[in-house]
Amino acid sequence: MQRLYKAAEAAEYLGVGARWLADKAAAGAIPATYVGRYLRFSARQIAEIQQAGEVRPVSERPRRR
């Protein structure tokens, strides 16, 4: 069985507020697990949230001369 992290633990790792994380999970915007009424996150779900926020660099355009 894999470890499940509390919202506060996941939020600290991700660098966001626990309330923001809970609101997004309740809205279905990010992956989460409910154990009864308690919100939890697996390591895989935390990684998915982190990857979803990743911004890829835009390739540089040639400069005009």
C-alpha positions in Angstrom: 0.0 0.0 0.0 1.4 3.4 -0.9 1.6 6.3 1.4 -1.0 9.0 1.2 -0.1 12.6 2.1 -2.3 15.1 3.9 -3.2 18.2 1.9 -0.9 20.3 4.1 2.0 18.0 3.4 1.4 18.0 -0.4 0.9 21.8 -0.4 4.2 22.3 1.4 6.0 20.2 -1.2 4.3 21.9 -4.1 4.7 25.4 -2.7 1.0 26.3 -2.6 -1.5 26.8 0.1 -3.4 23.9 1.6 -6.7 25.7 1.1 -5.9 26.3 -2.6 -5.0 22.6 -3.1 -8.2 21.5 -1.3 -10.4 23.8 -3.4 -8.8 22.6 -6.6 -9.3 18.9 -5.6 -12.9 19.6 -4.6 -13.6 21.1 -8.0 -12.0 18.1 -9.7 -9.3 20.3 -11.3 -6.4 18.2 -9.9 -6.1 14.5 -9.0 -6.8 13.6 -5.4 -8.1 10.8 -3.2 -10.7 11.0 -0.5 -10.5 8.5 2.3 -13.9 8.9 3.8 -14.1 12.7 4.1 -10.4 13.2 4.4 -8.5 14.6 1.4 -5.2 12.8 0.6 -2.7 12.7 -2.2 -0.4 9.9 -3.5 3.1 10.6 -4.6 1.9 9.9 -8.2 -0.9 12.5 -7.9 1.5 15.1 -6.5 3.9 14.5 -9.4 0.9 14.8 -11.9 0.0 18.2 -10.3 3.5 19.3 -10.5 3.9 18.3 -14.2 0.6 20.0 -15.1 2.0 23.3 -13.9 5.2 22.9 -15.9 5.8 25.6 -18.5 7.9 24.7 -21.5 10.3 27.3 -22.9 9.3 28.9 -26.1 11.8 28.5 -28.9 13.6 31.6 -29.7 12.8 33.4 -32.9 15.6 34.6 -35.1 16.3 38.3 -34.4 15.6 40.9 -37.0 18.6 42.8 -38.2 
